[in-house]
Amino acid sequence: MSRTPRLYARTAGILYLVTHVTSVTAVAAYGAGTRAVGVALELALAIGCLGTGILVWLLLRHTGPARSAAFGMLRAVEAAVILAGTLPMVALLLLSAPSASATEVLTSAHAASFLVGQGLVIGVNTVILGWLLFTSRAVPRALAVLGVAGGAIVFTSDLGQLFGVIPLNGPVAAACAAPIFAFELWFAVLLIVKGLTPVPAAPSTPALLTPRG
């Protein structure tokens, strides 16, 4: 593997780890009432999401152009929803004396953005990424299958939370998120330590031959 793809892979792996750390610590910060810290952590989370989307697209665009572009764009959507979710928390910081009702409404808006951005969207883009990794053979097959399964499970879980079938952010939702968490952690370590296995570019459509007279 040449130097540039190796650098892309290592950087993507580091950013994946950043998204894990910031997502978990942001929840803890909000729970502790330190909203400013939570907003800062989610800003870093959004940057990490966007960075992984761009770098994975650069690494895999030759083997699956449409799927790698779809992953990158959905990762950007995820980052945008995360940033939108910080706005209610910033509003609480700016209010001089927020009422109990205002706090509840704005906190619920943040929870909704979490469900959509870090739930429904990430479920879809992880399925796409796992499928691309499986067909390209750029990673071990078990890792790719874990990505597809984990994405499908978390997407189904978030639909269940959306329609009230399972409790929002409860133990069932946490269990359903475990496979995708394991996939991203494994993928991050693989990118940092080894990088992706070089794969040939997707075959291009042959040009039509013009008959000679």
N, C-alpha and C positions, 0 to 999 in steps of 0.2 A: 504494500500500500504506500502510495506517495505521501509526501510530508503534509500537503494541504488537506486531503481527506482525513488523515490521522488527527490533525489539529481540529478539524470540524467535529470528528467523533468524540474526542476528548472534551471539547468545550460543551458539546451537547450533553454528554454524560454529567458534567459538573452542573449544568443548568437544570437537568432533571433532578439532581439531588437538592439543588436550591429550591425547586418548586415543592419538594416534599417537606423540607424543613420549614419554609415560610408558611405553607398551608396549615401545618399542624400548630406552629407557634402563634399564628394569627388567631386561630380559634381560642387558644389559651389566653392570649392577650385580651381579646374581647370579653372572655369569661371573667377575667380579673378586673375588668372595668377600665383598662388602659386602651382607650379607643385610638388615640394617636399612634401608638405603637402598632396596633392591629392594622390601621390604614397603611402605614409605612411597609409592613410586612407583605400586605396584599399587593402593594405597588411592585415590590420585588418579585412577588409571585407572578404577576402579569408579565413583567419583563422576561422572566424565566420561561413562561409559556410561549411567548412570541419568539424568543431565541431558539428554543428547541424546535419549533415549527419550521423556522427558516433553515436551520442546520440539517434537520432530517430531510427536508426537501432537497437541499444541495447534495446530500449523500445518496439519495435514492431516486432522484429525478430521471436518471438514465434507465433504470430498470422498471419503473412504473410511473410514467409522467403524470397521468391523471390522478392516480391515488396519492402520490406524494404531494401533488399540488392541493388536493382536497384536504389532506392532513394538515398541511401548512396553513391553509385558509381557515379551517375549523379551529386550529390552535390560536389563530389571531382573533377569531370570534370569542373563544373562551377567555382570552386576555381582556377583550373589550367588555365582556359581561362582568368579569371580576372587578375591573375598574369602575364600571357603573354601580356595582354593589357597594363600593366604598363611599359613594356620594351620600347615602343616608347617614352613614357613620360620621362623615365630615359635617353634615348638617347638625347632628347632635352636638358636635364639638363647638359649633358656631352659635348654637342657641344659648342665650344667657341663663335661662332657667327652663329647660325642657319639662313639659308636663309628663305625667305617667302615660297618658294616651299617646302623646307624640313619640315618646321613647318606644312604646310597643309597636306603633305603626312603622317607624323607621327601621327598627330592628327586624321586623317581619319582612320588610323590603330587602334587607341585606340577606336574610335567610333564603328568600326567593331567588336572588341572584346566585347564591351558592348552589341551590338545587339545579338551576338551569346551566350555569357555566361550568361548575366543577362536578356536575352530575350527568345531565342529559347530553351536553355537547361532548364532554370528555369520553362518554361511553361510545358515541358514534366514531369519534376520531381514533380511539384506541382499536376498535374493530378494523377500521381501514388500515391502520398502521400494522396490526398483527397480520392481516391478510397480505399486505405488501411484503412484510418480512418473511412470511411463509413461502410465497411464490418465488421470491428472489433468492431464498436460501442464504441470506446475508447474516443470519443468526441461527443458533440451534433451533430445530423444529419445535421442541418443547416450549421454548420461550415464545415463539410466534403463536402457538396454540393457546398458551396462557393469556396472551394479549387479546386474541379474539374472544376467548371465553370470558375473561375478566371484563372486557368492554361490554359484552352482551349482558352479563349479570348485573353490572352497575347501572346500565341503561334501564333494564327491567325493574330494578330496585327503585330507581328514581321515578319511573312511571307509577309504581305502586305508591310511593310517597305523595306524588302529585295528586293522585286520585283517592288518597286516604285509605288505601288498602293496608299499608304498614305505617307505623309511626314515623314522623319526620325525625331524622338523625338519631333513631333509636338503635338498640342492639342488633336488630335484623339488618338495618341499613349498614351498620358498621361491618357486620360479617360479610355482606355482599360486596363491600368495597375492598376487602382483603385481597382477592386475587389481582385486581388491577394495581393495587399498591405493590404487591410482590412483583408483578410484571415490570412496572416502571423502575423499581429498585434494581432488579436483575439487569434490565436493559441499560440503566445508567452505569452500573459497575462494568458491564461488558464494554460499553463505549469507551470508558476511561482506560481500562486495562488492556483491551485487545483491539477495539474498533470493530467495524463491520468486515465480514469476509468479502473480498472483491468479487463482484458478479459482473457478467457481461451485460452490455446495454441491450435494451429491448430491441428486437428486430424492427427495422423500419419497413414501410410499405414499398415494395419494389416499383421502380418507375416503369410506366408502360412503354413497351418497345414500339417505335414507329417503323412501320414497314418501309423498306427502301425500294424505290421504283427502278 
